Amino acid sequence: MSYSVTWAAERLNKNEQNKLQEDGLDVFKDLPELIKKPFSEIDKSYYMYFKYAGLTVQKPQDKGLFMMRVKIPGGVITVAQGDHLAQIGRDYGHGDIDLTTRQAVQYHWIPFEKLVDIFAGIEAVGLTTAGAEGDITRNVIDNPLAGIDPNELFDTRPTVLAVNQRFQGNRDYSNLPRKMKISINTNIFNAGNAEINDLA
């Protein structure tokens, strides 16, 4: 049996209408062509799609600079990943890196024309910005001391990675009504802050 869904498009806001025309994750497919023209020529209606690539256009919006987040499931990185994240901060972020409450890293002043190269470097070390913002499943967080915490019932790191893999890049979950935040931890004192997540 097949089902079809008819959206009441006239009742949806502009962003929701746009999301029905093109999946947010298509921003990665669009970027190589987009960066060939000046940022000032990008229609502001497209700005919503940048969020799916972990990007927010910074003010003043005519400068072509972004805040960028990189997802780090459970907050665990390798030395090579840490070195690369530091290099991004040195090269583009005025020497600064922000650590977020959701176990991601965040930068400011990321230039539009360098996005494809920056994303290639991030992907090369096994990380991504995909889904760090936008109406999609966000970074899956964990107990910061998972695996060594004497107050955890079991090590949740494998579960966090499995859940992240299930949702990462999955277009079945890339057009949600709002962001979806997930926390997994077995610390008996709730080190994963279950109450401030959508699923915990």
C-alpha positions as CSV (number, residue, x, y, z in Angstrom):
1,M,0.0,0.0,0.0
2,S,1.4,3.4,-0.8
3,Y,0.6,6.7,0.8
4,S,0.9,10.2,-0.4
5,V,1.0,13.3,1.7
6,T,-0.4,16.6,0.6
7,W,1.0,19.6,2.4
8,A,-1.1,22.7,3.0
9,A,1.7,24.7,1.5
10,E,-0.1,28.0,1.9
11,R,0.0,27.5,5.7
12,L,3.7,26.9,5.8
13,N,6.3,29.6,6.3
14,K,8.8,30.3,3.6
15,N,11.5,28.1,5.1
16,E,9.2,25.2,5.4
17,Q,8.1,25.7,1.8
18,N,11.7,25.8,0.7
19,K,12.5,22.6,2.6
20,L,9.8,20.8,0.5
21,Q,11.6,21.8,-2.7
22,E,15.2,20.9,-1.7
23,D,16.5,18.8,1.1
24,G,18.7,20.9,3.5
25,L,21.6,18.4,3.1
26,D,21.8,19.4,-0.6
27,V,23.7,22.5,0.5
28,F,26.9,20.4,0.3
29,K,26.1,19.6,-3.4
30,D,25.3,23.3,-4.1
31,L,28.4,24.8,-2.5
32,P,31.0,24.3,-5.2
33,E,28.8,26.3,-7.6
34,L,27.7,28.9,-5.0
35,I,31.2,29.9,-4.1
36,K,32.0,30.8,-7.7
37,K,30.0,34.0,-7.4
38,P,30.2,36.8,-4.9
39,F,28.4,36.2,-1.6
40,S,26.3,39.3,-2.2
41,E,24.6,37.4,-5.1
42,I,23.3,34.7,-2.8
43,D,19.6,35.2,-2.2
44,K,18.8,35.5,1.5
45,S,16.1,32.8,1.1
46,Y,19.0,30.4,0.8
47,Y,20.5,31.3,4.1
48,M,18.4,28.7,5.9
49,Y,20.2,25.9,3.9
50,F,23.5,27.0,5.2
51,K,22.4,25.9,8.7
52,Y,22.3,22.2,7.5
53,A,26.0,22.6,6.9
54,G,26.6,23.9,10.4
55,L,26.7,27.5,9.2
56,T,25.1,30.7,10.3
57,V,25.6,33.9,8.3
58,Q,27.2,36.5,10.7
59,K,26.2,40.1,10.9
60,P,26.7,42.3,9.0
61,Q,25.3,39.7,6.6
62,D,26.9,41.3,3.5
63,K,30.4,40.3,4.5
64,G,30.1,36.6,3.6
65,L,31.4,35.4,7.0
66,F,29.9,32.5,9.0
67,M,29.7,31.0,12.4
68,M,30.5,27.3,11.9
69,R,30.0,24.3,14.1
70,V,31.7,20.9,13.9
71,K,29.9,17.9,15.4
72,I,31.8,15.7,17.7
73,P,29.6,12.8,18.9
74,G,30.1,12.3,22.6
75,G,32.8,15.0,22.6
76,V,35.6,12.4,21.9
77,I,38.2,13.3,19.3
78,T,41.6,11.9,18.2
79,V,44.9,13.8,18.3
80,A,44.8,14.3,14.6
81,Q,41.2,15.7,14.8
82,G,42.2,18.1,17.6
83,D,45.2,19.3,15.6
84,H,43.0,20.0,12.6
85,L,40.4,21.8,14.6
86,A,43.1,24.0,16.1
87,Q,44.5,24.7,12.7
88,I,41.0,25.9,11.5
89,G,41.0,28.3,14.5
90,R,44.5,29.6,13.6
91,D,43.8,30.0,9.9
92,Y,40.3,31.4,9.9
93,G,38.9,31.9,13.4
94,H,41.2,34.7,14.6
95,G,42.9,32.2,16.8
96,D,39.7,31.3,18.7
97,I,37.8,28.1,19.1
98,D,34.6,27.9,21.2
99,L,33.6,24.7,22.9
100,T,29.9,24.4,23.0
101,T,27.7,22.9,25.7
102,R,26.7,20.2,23.2
103,Q,30.2,18.8,22.8
104,A,30.9,20.5,19.5
105,V,33.4,23.2,18.4
106,Q,32.4,26.5,17.0
107,Y,34.2,29.2,15.1
108,H,33.5,32.7,13.8
109,W,34.7,34.6,10.8
110,I,34.7,31.6,8.5
111,P,34.9,33.0,4.9
112,F,32.3,32.0,2.3
113,E,34.9,31.4,-0.5
114,K,36.9,28.9,1.6
115,L,34.0,26.7,2.7
116,V,34.6,23.8,0.2
117,D,38.2,23.6,1.2
118,I,37.4,23.8,4.9
119,F,34.8,21.1,4.7
120,A,37.2,18.8,2.7
121,G,39.7,19.2,5.5
122,I,37.2,18.4,8.2
123,E,35.9,15.4,6.4
124,A,39.5,14.1,5.8
125,V,39.9,13.8,9.6
126,G,36.6,12.0,10.0
127,L,34.4,14.9,11.3
128,T,31.5,16.8,9.8
129,T,29.5,20.0,10.1
130,A,26.4,18.3,8.6
131,G,23.5,18.7,10.9
132,A,25.3,20.9,13.4
133,E,22.5,23.3,12.9
134,G,19.1,23.3,11.1
135,D,15.9,21.3,11.5
136,I,17.7,18.0,11.8
137,T,19.1,15.6,14.4
138,R,22.0,17.5,16.1
139,N,25.2,16.3,17.7
140,V,24.6,13.3,20.0
141,I,26.0,14.1,23.4
142,D,27.3,11.8,26.2
143,N,28.6,11.9,29.7
144,P,31.9,13.8,29.4
145,L,33.6,11.1,31.5
146,A,32.0,8.1,29.7
147,G,34.2,5.0,30.0
148,I,36.0,6.1,33.1
149,D,33.2,7.4,35.3
150,P,32.8,5.4,38.5
151,N,29.2,6.6,38.7
152,E,28.1,5.2,35.3
153,L,26.2,2.0,34.9
154,F,28.0,1.1,31.7
155,D,30.2,2.8,29.0
156,T,27.8,4.6,26.6
157,R,30.4,5.6,24.0
158,P,29.6,2.7,21.6
159,T,25.9,3.5,21.9
160,V,26.5,7.2,21.2
161,L,28.5,6.4,18.0
162,A,25.8,3.9,16.8
163,V,23.0,6.4,17.3
164,N,25.0,9.1,15.6
165,Q,25.7,6.8,12.7
166,R,22.0,6.0,12.4
167,F,21.0,9.6,12.0
168,Q,24.0,11.2,10.4
169,G,23.2,12.2,6.8
170,N,19.9,10.3,7.0
171,R,17.4,12.1,4.8
172,D,14.5,10.5,6.6
173,Y,15.3,12.9,9.4
174,S,16.6,15.9,7.6
175,N,13.3,17.8,7.4
176,L,12.1,18.0,10.9
177,P,9.8,20.7,12.3
178,R,12.6,21.7,14.6
179,K,16.0,20.6,15.7
180,M,16.2,17.3,17.5
181,K,18.7,17.0,20.4
182,I,19.8,13.6,21.8
183,S,21.7,12.8,25.0
184,I,22.8,9.3,26.0
185,N,24.4,8.6,29.4
186,T,24.2,6.2,32.3
187,N,25.7,8.3,35.0
188,I,23.4,8.0,38.0
189,F,23.6,11.8,38.6
190,N,22.4,12.6,35.0
191,A,25.7,13.9,33.7
192,G,24.1,14.1,30.2
193,N,21.5,16.7,31.3
194,A,18.6,14.6,30.1
195,E,15.9,17.2,30.8
196,I,17.3,19.8,28.3
197,N,17.3,17.3,25.4
198,D,14.4,16.1,23.2
199,L,15.4,12.5,23.5
200,A,17.5,11.1,26.4
